Amino acid sequence: MCGIAGVISWRQQFASNRTILERMSACLAHRGPDGEGIYLSTDHEIDANRPGVGLVHRRLAVIDPNPRANQPFEDETGRRIVFNGEIYNFQPLRRELSALCPQYPWRTQSDTEVLLAAYGVWGERCVDRLNGMFAFAIWDPTQQSLFLARDRMGQKPLYWAAADGNGAIAFASELKALRQVPWVDQSISQGGLMDYLCWGYVPAPGTIYQNIEKLSRSSTLVVNGSGIRRGTFTIPTDVGVSDHSAAHARQLIINAVQRQLVSDVPLGCFLSGGIDSSIIAAAMRQAVGNSQSIHTFSIGFDDPRYDETTYAAKVARHLGTKHEQFVVRPDAAEDLSKMASSFGEPFADSSSLPTHYLSRETRKHVTVALSGDGGDELFGGYDRYRAMMMSRSLECLPAAIRSLAAGPITRILPGRHPKSKLTRLKRFLAGVNQTAAERYAGYLRLFDGPTLRAMLSPSIQEGLEKNERWLGELYNHFHTDNDPTRAAMFSDQLTYLPGDLFAKVDACSMRHALEVRSPFMDIDVVSWANQLPTDTLTNRRQGKLILRKAFADDLPPMVFSRPKMGFAVPIGEWFRTSLRPMLEDHLFDGRSFASSHFQLSAIRQLVRDHLAGRIDHSQRLYALLMLELWHRDQGNLT
């Protein structure tokens, strides 16, 4: 796991120099404390046939930590690669490449060299053969072109910007590094801002900046003197299609964990005691046997509604792991500013705070941690999937009854705490009179339409409807077989999973130079799970049906019977107490982002309603606070 960056310029006015590259590298230092590599071409004259090339790499040494594997890594043809991530099938790929090219002069035991060799043999289609998480750039002097790629599930980030058509391209693992390039336009994108307020993050390919893009998951980019060409690659669809058994699920997951245990540095596992993380820990135990030690990590808080350490400890004892348990007393006022800096653009998922704390404490013991991320999206774990299923059965009710449920009944229900059953019931009833696409988008929505329109200045409301329709239109693309649950799961895999969940994990873990691997994202597991019949995944009572069967004998029954808690902090209560001064000082400061872009009267009403306990606006207020912290951080580049 590392940080990468670079600038390729076909015009002299956009050329980089060592100072620019060093500034980009400094912004990525936390991602790779084990080594720094900078390559700058020595060409004195830049033209369409010989562009200027600058590449940056910050290394977190995990596979073959020997300096011989440092990057930028060069092969005998002069191709150079900078690579962030892990290729889990690099060893069988190396054997295949050795058979095809018996004389290839292997110099390392790293997946980086295998990846560069794979490009040399298969070109752009090398990505079809990769099982892993990755973002990489290859400069090919024989073609005078740059090749960029991002993994299928969007676990590793890659940002890029172009100058004057195809005059130059710059790329980086983080926005802050990309902003060190003088010609990169940093104008705020109105569409990106609307996306953030709608969904809590800016979906790819957009960013908060007008002319900076995220490379989308499962995408490639080829750049040369003639222009920019975009490409995609797909998830294989031929992995155990006919076998829908729990036994097959169990073996696929154990195999995935086995592949992801390859490491030359200490490795452990996040363990919350929930289904997903417990299954990964159980699969680790099966993969390594009883003779090897497994290191597990959990984090807890003083509030029992947000503390899972008791459950994690029970699973750890059952599996016989060496368990580390951290109880954190957050310094949220200080840590929220750190989070804003880590993401580089506004990001509204408050679970980034516990992820930050867990990563910080885990890094004191290991360099790599496995996690259960992605299990919900693959195996039907979220409540909203069952809500979509149940709502379809209510569509046959008379319109008057549905309107009554969505209107007056919803308004009189008292649910205030975001985790309460009444709050969830209110959310469910509010959608029964909507289309399936509107209902699904509503479950993911941060600010609803009326609240957003009351808050936004008229001058920046243009185009809002397009942002609001985006997720529903994507849902309708998948809702072709009248299966609302599967359509929601596929939509989440394309949007929420890379845009929110993996963005959070990458930023929070790499801030502490911790590599987090997600075995559920193994391409064999994803391919197989995406072809399962929906009724093998979820019903109206519970999700992850096939996972429950697959690992029932490996884990204590309470893992599968206890309520799902999620990974959260009591941010709503903090806003009424310790964080209230910070919230009000940032939102209502005369220099705030809100004061120049929003109707402050509407925001004051949100704050008043939340403080009085009338409505829980915790996630909306968190989003507004993170927007302010990002706005302040823009002027404090390192």
C-alpha positions in Angstrom: 0.0 0.0 0.0 1.4 3.3 -1.0 0.9 6.8 -2.4 1.5 7.7 -6.0 1.5 10.8 -8.1 2.9 12.2 -11.4 2.8 14.8 -14.1 3.2 14.1 -17.8 3.5 17.2 -20.0 3.5 17.6 -23.7 3.8 21.3 -23.5 6.6 23.3 -21.9 4.3 25.6 -20.0 2.8 22.7 -18.1 6.1 20.9 -17.3 6.8 19.8 -13.7 10.0 20.1 -11.9 11.6 18.5 -8.8 10.1 21.0 -6.5 6.6 20.3 -7.6 7.2 16.5 -7.4 8.7 16.9 -3.9 5.7 18.8 -2.7 3.4 16.2 -4.1 5.4 13.5 -2.4 5.3 15.4 1.0 1.5 15.4 0.8 1.6 11.6 0.5 4.3 10.9 3.1 1.8 9.4 5.6 0.8 6.7 3.0 4.3 5.5 2.6 6.7 6.0 5.4 9.1 3.3 4.3 10.6 4.9 1.2 10.4 7.8 -1.3 11.0 7.6 -5.0 11.0 10.4 -7.6 11.7 10.1 -11.3 12.1 13.2 -13.5 13.0 12.8 -17.1 16.1 14.7 -18.2 14.8 15.8 -21.6 15.6 19.5 -22.1 13.1 19.9 -24.8 9.4 18.9 -24.5 7.3 18.2 -27.6 4.6 15.8 -28.7 7.2 13.1 -29.4 9.1 13.5 -26.1 7.0 14.7 -23.2 8.3 15.6 -19.8 7.7 12.8 -17.3 7.6 13.1 -13.5 6.6 10.2 -11.2 6.3 10.0 -7.5 6.0 7.1 -5.1 5.8 6.8 -1.3 6.2 3.2 -0.1 4.6 1.2 2.6 6.7 -1.9 2.3 4.4 -5.0 2.6 5.6 -7.5 -0.1 9.3 -7.9 -0.6 10.4 -4.9 1.6 13.9 -5.0 0.1 14.9 -1.7 -1.6 15.2 -3.6 -4.9 11.4 -3.4 -5.1 11.3 0.4 -4.6 9.4 2.5 -7.0 9.1 4.0 -9.6 10.1 0.6 -10.8 11.6 0.2 -14.3 11.9 -2.8 -16.6 14.5 -3.4 -19.3 12.4 -1.5 -22.0 12.4 1.7 -19.9 8.7 1.3 -18.8 8.1 2.7 -15.3 5.3 2.0 -12.9 4.0 3.6 -9.7 1.5 1.4 -7.9 -0.7 1.6 -4.9 -2.4 -1.6 -3.6 -2.0 -5.3 -3.7 -2.3 -7.9 -6.4 -3.4 -11.0 -4.6 -2.9 -13.4 -7.5 0.6 -12.2 -8.3 2.3 -15.5 -7.7 0.2 -17.5 -10.2 0.5 -14.6 -12.6 4.3 -14.7 -12.2 4.3 -18.4 -13.0 2.2 -17.8 -16.1 4.4 -15.0 -17.3 7.5 -17.1 -16.7 6.1 -19.8 -18.9 5.3 -17.3 -21.7 8.7 -15.4 -21.3 11.2 -18.0 -19.9 14.1 -15.4 -20.3 12.4 -12.7 -18.3 15.0 -11.4 -15.8 13.0 -11.3 -12.5 14.7 -9.1 -10.0 12.3 -9.0 -7.1 9.6 -11.1 -5.3 7.1 -8.2 -5.5 3.7 -7.9 -7.1 4.9 -4.6 -8.6 7.3 -6.3 -10.9 4.6 -8.8 -11.9 2.2 -6.1 -12.7 4.7 -4.3 -14.9 5.6 -7.5 -16.7 1.9 -8.3 -17.2 1.5 -5.0 -18.9 4.5 -5.8 -21.1 2.8 -9.0 -22.3 -0.9 -8.2 -22.4 -0.8 -4.4 -22.6 -4.0 -2.6 -21.4 -5.8 -5.9 -21.0 -3.5 -6.9 -18.2 -6.2 -5.5 -15.8 -8.5 -8.4 -16.9 -6.2 -10.8 -15.1 -5.8 -9.0 -11.8 -7.4 -10.0 -8.5 -6.7 -7.3 -6.1 -7.1 -3.7 -5.0 -5.1 -1.2 -7.0 -4.5 2.2 -8.6 -1.4 2.4 -10.8 0.2 4.4 -13.5 2.6 3.0 -16.2 4.7 5.3 -18.4 5.5 3.5 -21.6 8.3 5.3 -23.6 7.9 2.9 -26.5 4.3 4.2 -27.0 4.9 7.6 -25.5 1.8 7.1 -23.4 0.6 6.9 -19.8 -1.7 4.1 -18.7 -3.8 4.6 -15.5 -6.1 2.0 -13.9 -8.3 1.6 -10.8 -9.5 -1.7 -9.4 -12.9 -3.3 -10.1 -14.5 -2.4 -6.8 -12.9 1.0 -6.3 -11.0 0.2 -3.1 -8.0 2.4 -4.0 -8.4 6.0 -5.1 -6.9 7.8 -8.1 -7.5 11.5 -8.9 -6.5 13.2 -12.2 -6.6 16.5 -14.0 -5.8 17.5 -17.6 -4.4 20.8 -18.8 -5.6 22.5 -22.0 -7.1 19.4 -23.6 -4.1 17.1 -23.8 -1.3 19.5 -22.9 -0.5 17.7 -19.7 -2.0 15.3 -17.2 -1.4 15.1 -13.4 -2.6 12.3 -11.1 -2.3 11.4 -7.5 -3.7 9.2 -4.7 -5.0 12.2 -2.9 -6.5 15.5 -3.9 -4.1 17.5 -1.7 -1.1 16.2 -3.7 -2.8 16.9 -7.0 -3.4 20.5 -5.9 0.3 21.1 -5.6 0.5 21.2 -9.5 0.3 24.9 -10.4 -1.9 24.5 -13.5 -4.5 22.3 -11.8 -7.8 24.3 -11.6 -9.2 24.4 -8.1 -12.5 26.0 -8.8 -15.3 24.5 -6.8 -17.8 22.4 -8.8 -21.4 23.4 -8.2 -22.4 19.9 -9.3 -20.0 18.4 -6.9 -21.4 20.5 -4.1 -24.9 19.5 -4.9 -23.9 15.8 -5.0 -22.3 16.2 -1.6 -25.4 17.7 0.0 -27.6 15.0 -1.6 -25.5 11.9 -0.8 -22.8 12.9 1.7 -19.9 12.4 -0.7 -19.1 13.3 -4.3 -19.6 10.2 -6.6 -17.0 9.4 -9.2 -16.1 10.6 -11.7 -16.8 14.0 -10.1 -15.0 15.7 -7.2 -15.7 18.9 -5.3 -13.4 20.6 -7.9 -14.6 21.6 -11.3 -11.8 20.2 -13.3 -10.5 17.3 -11.2 -11.9 13.8 -11.7 -11.8 10.6 -9.8 -11.0 7.6 -12.0 -14.1 5.5 -11.6 -13.9 1.9 -10.3 -13.1 -0.7 -13.0 -11.8 2.0 -15.3 -8.6 2.8 -17.3 -7.2 5.9 -18.9 -4.7 6.1 -21.8 -3.1 9.4 -22.4 -0.7 10.4 -25.1 0.1 13.3 -27.4 -3.1 12.7 -29.4 -5.5 12.8 -26.5 -7.2 10.9 -23.7 -9.0 7.6 -24.1 -11.2 6.0 -21.4 -11.8 2.3 -21.0 -13.4 -0.2 -18.7 -13.0 -3.8 -17.6 -15.5 -6.1 -16.1 -16.1 -8.6 -13.3 -15.8 -12.2 -14.5 -19.1 -14.1 -14.6 -17.9 -17.7 -14.7 -16.9 -18.5 -11.1 -18.9 -21.4 -9.6 -22.1 -20.2 -11.2 -24.0 -23.4 -10.8 -23.1 -24.1 -7.2 -25.2 -22.0 -4.9 -24.5 -23.9 -1.7 -23.3 -22.5 1.6 -20.4 -24.9 1.5 -19.2 -23.3 -1.8 -19.6 -19.8 -0.2 -17.5 -20.9 2.8 -14.7 -22.2 0.6 -14.6 -19.2 -1.7 -14.3 -16.9 1.3 -11.6 -19.0 3.0 -9.7 -19.1 -0.4 -10.0 -15.3 -0.6 -8.6 -14.8 2.9 -5.8 -17.3 2.2 -4.8 -15.1 -0.8 -4.9 -12.0 1.3 -2.7 -13.4 4.1 0.4 -13.0 1.9 2.6 -10.4 3.6 6.1 -9.8 4.7 5.0 -7.7 7.6 2.8 -8.3 10.7 -0.9 -8.8 9.8 -4.1 -8.9 11.8 -7.9 -8.6 11.5 -10.5 -6.0 12.5 -13.1 -7.7 14.7 -16.4 -6.0 15.8 -18.2 -9.2 16.7 -20.7 -8.6 13.9 -21.3 -11.2 11.1 -18.9 -9.9 8.5 -15.7 -9.3 10.6 -16.4 -12.5 12.6 -16.6 -14.5 9.4 -13.3 -13.1 8.1 -11.6 -13.9 11.5 -13.1 -17.4 11.3 -11.9 -17.8 7.8 -8.4 -16.7 8.9 -8.5 -19.4 11.6 -9.4 -22.0 8.9 -6.8 -20.8 6.5 -3.9 -20.8 9.0 -4.9 -23.7 11.2 -4.6 -23.9 15.0 -0.9 -23.8 15.1 -0.6 -20.1 14.1 -1.6 -17.1 16.1 -4.2 -14.6 14.8 -4.2 -11.0 16.0 -7.6 -9.3 16.2 -8.5 -5.7 17.1 -11.7 -4.0 18.2 -12.6 -0.5 19.4 -15.3 0.6 21.9 -16.8 3.7 23.4 -18.4 4.6 26.8 -21.9 4.7 25.3 -23.2 1.1 25.2 -25.4 1.8 22.2 -22.2 2.3 20.2 -19.9 -0.3 21.9 -19.4 -3.8 20.5 -16.3 -4.8 22.4 -18.2 -7.4 24.5 -19.3 -9.2 21.4 -15.8 -9.0 19.8 -14.2 -10.4 22.9 -16.6 -13.4 22.8 -15.7 -14.2 19.2 -12.0 -13.8 19.9 -12.2 -16.3 22.8 -14.1 -18.7 20.6 -11.6 -18.5 17.8 -8.6 -18.4 20.1 -7.1 -15.1 18.8 -4.7 -12.7 20.4 -7.2 -9.9 21.0 -6.5 -6.2 21.4 -9.4 -4.1 22.7 -9.3 -0.3 22.7 -11.8 1.9 24.5 -11.5 5.4 23.1 -12.5 8.7 24.6 -12.7 10.8 21.5 -11.2 14.3 21.1 -13.7 15.0 18.3 -13.0 18.7 18.0 -9.4 18.0 17.1 -9.9 14.8 15.2 -12.6 16.1 12.9 -10.2 18.7 11.5 -7.7 15.8 10.8 -10.5 13.9 9.0 -11.3 16.9 6.8 -7.6 17.2 5.8 -7.4 13.4 5.1 -10.3 13.3 2.6 -9.3 16.4 0.6 -13.0 17.1 -0.2 -16.1 17.2 2.0 -17.1 13.8 3.3 -20.1 13.3 5.6 -19.8 9.8 6.9 -19.4 10.2 10.7 -18.2 6.5 11.0 -14.9 7.9 9.7 -14.1 8.8 13.3 -14.2 5.3 14.8 -12.4 4.1 11.7 -9.7 6.6 12.3 -9.4 5.5 16.0 -9.3 1.8 15.1 -6.7 2.3 12.5 -4.5 4.4 14.7 -4.5 1.9 17.5 -4.2 -1.2 15.3 -1.2 0.3 13.5 0.7 0.2 16.8 0.7 -3.6 16.5 0.5 -4.6 12.8 1.0 -3.1 9.3 -1.8 -4.9 7.5 -5.4 -5.6 8.7 -8.2 -7.7 7.1 -11.7 -6.3 7.4 -15.3 -7.4 6.6 -16.0 -4.4 4.4 -18.4 -5.2 1.5 -20.2 -8.0 3.1 -23.5 -6.1 3.3 -23.4 -5.0 -0.3 -22.7 -8.5 -1.6 -24.8 -10.6 0.6 -27.9 -8.4 1.4 -27.1 -7.2 4.8 -28.6 -3.7 5.0 -32.1 -3.0 6.4 -32.9 -1.0 3.3 -32.7 -4.1 1.2 -35.4 -5.8 3.2 -37.4 -2.5 3.3 -37.3 -2.5 -0.5 -38.6 -6.0 -0.5 -41.4 -5.3 2.0 -42.4 -2.0 0.3 -43.1 -3.8 -3.0 -45.7 -5.9 -1.2 -47.4 -2.7 0.0 -47.8 -1.3 -3.5 -51.1 -3.2 -3.9 -52.7 -1.2 -1.1 -55.1 1.6 -2.0 -53.3 4.9 -2.7 -55.3 6.6 0.1 -53.9 4.2 2.7 -50.4 4.5 1.4 -50.7 8.3 1.5 -52.0 8.1 5.1 -49.0 6.0 6.1 -46.5 8.2 4.4 -48.0 11.5 5.7 -50.0 11.9 9.0 -48.9 8.6 10.5 -45.3 9.2 9.8 -45.4 12.7 11.3 -46.9 11.6 14.7 -44.5 8.8 15.3 -41.9 10.1 17.9 -38.7 8.4 16.8 -35.8 10.8 17.5 -32.7 8.7 18.1 -31.2 7.6 14.7 -30.8 4.0 15.9 -34.3 3.5 17.4 -36.9 1.2 15.9 -39.4 4.0 15.6 -37.0 6.1 13.6 -36.5 3.2 11.2 -40.3 2.7 11.0 -40.8 6.4 10.1 -38.2 6.1 7.4 -39.9 3.0 6.0 -43.4 4.5 6.0 -42.2 7.7 4.4 -41.4 5.8 1.3 -44.4 3.5 0.8 -46.1 6.0 -1.5 -43.1 6.5 -3.8 -41.7 4.6 -6.8 -39.1 2.0 -6.1 -36.3 4.3 -7.4 -37.5 7.2 -5.3 -37.7 4.9 -2.2 -34.2 3.6 -2.7 -32.7 7.0 -3.3 -34.5 8.3 -0.2 -32.8 5.7 2.0 -29.4 7.1 0.9 -30.4 10.7 0.8 -28.7 13.1 3.2 -30.7 16.3 2.8 -34.2 15.8 1.4 -35.5 18.1 -1.4 -37.5 20.6 0.6 -34.8 21.1 3.3 -32.1 21.5 0.6 -34.1 24.1 -1.4 -34.8 26.1 1.8 -31.1 26.1 2.6 -29.6 26.8 -0.8 -29.2 30.3 -2.2 -31.3 30.6 -5.4 -28.1 31.3 -7.4 -26.7 27.8 -6.8 -29.9 25.7 -7.1 -29.5 25.4 -10.9 -29.1 21.8 -11.9 -30.1 20.4 -8.5 -32.8 18.2 -10.0 -30.1 16.3 -12.1 -28.1 15.5 -9.0 -31.3 14.4 -7.2 -32.3 12.1 -10.1 -28.9 10.5 -10.4 -29.2 7.6 -8.0 -32.8 6.8 -8.9 -31.9 6.6 -12.6 -29.0 4.2 -11.8 -31.4 2.1 -9.7 -33.8 1.9 -12.6 -31.0 0.7 -14.9 -30.7 -2.4 -12.7 -34.4 -2.9 -11.9 -35.0 -4.8 -15.1 -36.3 -8.1 -13.6 -38.6 -6.5 -11.0 -36.2 -7.4 -8.2 -36.0 -4.2 -6.1 -33.5 -5.8 -3.6 -31.0 -6.9 -6.2 -31.3 -3.5 -8.0 -30.5 -1.8 -4.7 -27.5 -4.0 -4.0 -26.0 -3.5 -7.5 -26.5 0.3 -7.2 -24.7 0.3 -3.8 -21.8 -1.6 -5.3 -21.4 1.1 -8.0 -21.9 4.1 -5.7 -22.0 3.8 -1.9 -19.3 1.1 -1.7 -16.5 2.9 -3.6 -17.7 6.5 -3.0 -18.3 6.3 0.7 -17.2 3.1 2.4 -13.9 2.4 0.7 -13.1 6.2 0.5 -13.5 6.3 4.3 -11.4 3.1 4.9 -8.6 4.3 2.6 -8.3 7.8 4.0 -8.5 6.8 7.7 -6.2 3.8 7.5 -3.6 5.3 5.2 -3.4 8.4 7.5 -1.7 5.9 9.9 0.1 3.9 7.2 -2.1 0.9 7.8 -3.0 -1.3 4.9 -6.6 -2.6 5.1 -7.6 -5.6 2.9 -11.2 -6.7 2.2 -11.5 -10.4 1.4 -15.2 -10.1 0.5 -13.9 -8.0 -2.5 -11.9 -10.9 -3.9 -13.0 -11.1 -7.5 -14.1 -14.7 -7.3 -16.3 -13.9 -4.3 -17.8 -10.9 -6.0 -18.5 -12.7 -9.2 -20.2 -15.6 -7.5 -22.3 -13.5 -5.1 -23.6 -11.3 -7.8 -25.1 -14.2 -9.6 -26.9 -15.8 -6.6 -30.7 -15.7 -6.5 -31.9 -13.0 -4.2 -33.8 -15.4 -1.9 -30.5 -17.1 -1.0 -29.2 -13.8 0.3 -32.1 -12.1 2.2 -35.7 -12.4 3.2 -38.0 -10.0 5.1 -36.6 -10.9 8.5 -32.8 -11.0 7.9 -30.0 -10.8 5.4 -26.8 -12.7 4.7 -28.7 -16.0 4.7 -26.1 -17.9 2.9 -23.3 -16.5 5.1 -25.2 -17.6 8.2 -25.4 -21.1 6.9 -21.8 -21.2 5.6 -20.2 -20.3 9.0 -22.8 -21.4 11.5 -20.5 -24.1 12.8 -17.5 -21.8 13.0 -18.9 -19.0 15.3 -20.9 -18.6 18.4 -24.7 -18.4 17.8 -24.9 -14.8 19.2 -23.0 -13.5 16.2 -26.0 -14.3 14.0 -28.7 -13.5 16.5 -27.8 -10.1 17.9 -29.0 -6.9 16.3 -26.8 -5.1 13.7 -25.2 -2.1 15.3 -23.2 -0.5 12.6 -20.0 1.4 13.1 -20.9 4.8 14.6 -20.4 7.4 17.3 -23.0 9.5 19.2 -22.4 12.5 17.1 -25.9 13.9 17.7 -25.4 14.0 21.4 -22.0 15.6 21.0 -23.6 18.4 19.0 -25.8 19.1 22.0 -22.9 19.1 24.4 -19.2 19.1 23.8 -19.3 19.9 20.1 -22.0 22.6 20.2 -19.5 25.5 20.4 -17.5 24.2 17.5 -20.6 23.6 15.4 -22.0 27.1 15.9 -18.7 28.9 15.6 -17.9 27.2 12.3 -21.3 27.5 10.7 -22.2 31.0 11.7 -18.7 32.7 11.4 -18.9 35.6 8.9 -16.3 34.0 6.8 -17.9 30.5 6.7 -18.7 28.6 3.5 -22.3 28.5 4.7 -22.6 32.3 5.0 -21.6 32.8 1.4 -23.5 29.8 -0.2 -26.5 29.0 2.0 -29.5 30.6 3.7 -28.3 30.9 7.3 -31.8 31.2 8.6 -32.6 27.6 7.4 -29.4 26.3 8.9 -30.1 28.0 12.2 -33.5 26.2 12.2 -31.8 22.9 11.7 -29.5 23.6 14.7 -32.4 24.8 16.9 -34.5 21.7 16.1 -31.7 19.4 16.8 -30.7 21.1 20.1 -34.3 21.0 21.3 -34.5 17.3 20.4 -37.5 17.8 18.0 -35.7 16.2 15.0 -32.4 14.4 14.8 -30.3 16.3 12.3 -27.0 14.9 13.4 -25.9 13.6 10.0 -26.9 16.8 8.2 -25.1 19.0 10.8 -22.1 16.7 10.6 -22.1 17.2 6.8 -22.3 21.0 7.2 -19.5 21.0 9.8 -17.2 18.8 7.6 -17.9 21.2 4.7 -16.7 24.1 6.8 -13.6 22.2 8.0 -12.7 21.3 4.4 -13.2 24.9 3.4 -10.8 26.1 6.0 -8.3 23.3 5.2 -8.0 24.4 1.6 -5.8 27.3 2.6 -3.5 25.2 4.7 -1.6 23.1 2.2 1.6 21.4 3.6 
